């Protein structure tokens, strides 16, 4: 009997660790608004353009507010947020796409299927730009001010609430000049 009790201890510990990991993964910690990035200069970049042509460079968007949206064809939450990106683009919001750790053909197929909300999309196949931007995964969206500073950052998929309460106010503050 005592041997059965001792044998159950490692199993009970394993169950507790798995349960704790499950709670931490589903608690939403790490997703959402990330204030640590705000008001720092966004990383300068020049990325190969999805589909070829001139590189996609941060300098091309200097002096005007815009979004940087990191996405990937393999990212299920990226598909969920995509209609909101299409709506923002239709409202005149300039969005720069970054295909994060993705194959060019897969990212291009994703945009053909879902629609292309991006003024330009660059390729970050090894995640170097994502690392410079402080990205923890995809999707992630940054509001970049006309001065090149990060005005807002959201980790995880955009929702209507996040767009209304974080993204659009940060863009509006840029257009009215109240940083």
Secondary structure, DSSP 4 states (H G I P E B T S, - for coil): -HHHHHHHHHHHHHHHHHHHHHHHHHS-TT-EE-GGGTTSBPPP-EEEETTSSSPEEGGGGTTS-EEEEEE-TT-HHHHHHHHHHHHHHHTT--EEEEEET--HHHHHHHHHHH----SEEEEETT-HHHHHHT--SSSEEEEE-TTSBEEEEEES---HHHIIIIIHHHHHHHHHT--
